[in-house]
Amino acid sequence: PTATAIRARVSTTGAWTPALWTGAAALPSGARFQLVLNPTHAGRVEIYAVNAAGEGQKQPLWSGWVPASGEFHAPMMRLEGMRGVETLHVVLVPVRNRLGQIVRSGSETAVRVVHY
């Protein structure tokens, strides 16, 4: 069986600068960006944000079905609020059968964005 994984990266139509100390994308407040997702299998993906103070949210910023293989562009997002290093947790949700048993494992990755 193939391992389950998801990769994600930041994409923006405007200019962005990599923050040398982290390698993360550095974007100004109000900047619009999206995540480019690449899962090993089709499934539901959820994106959660954690701000610079470490405060997360219970509901995903975005949730949707992502096809297998190839790149999928999540909807555009905007940097707002507290400045600092924000973390976006990207979760490929496990697939369960009717009995609730996991038939395909999930995966998670994180993308950091420096909000200045």
C-alpha positions, 0 to 999 in steps of 0.5 A: 500500500502507498503511504498517505501524505499531503504536501502544501505550499504558499502561492500568491499573485503578488510579490512575497519574500522568503523570511530567511530565518524560517524559510516561510513566506513573508507577506504584509498584512492584508495580503491575499494568498492560497495554499497549493495542496498535493495529496497522495489520495483524494479526500476531504482536507481541512485547513486550520489557522494558529495565530502568532500567539498560539491561539487556534480555532475549532472550526476550519478556515476551509474544508473541501474535497481534494482530488488525488495527484496533481496540485489543487489550489485552495480558495484565496485567504487574507492575512488579518489580525495579529502580526507574527508567524502564523501556522496553517495546519493542513489535515487530510482527513482519514477515510472511514467505512460505515462501521467507523473503521479507518480504511485509509489513514489521514495525514497532516502538514503545517505551513508557516507564513510570516505576517508583517 
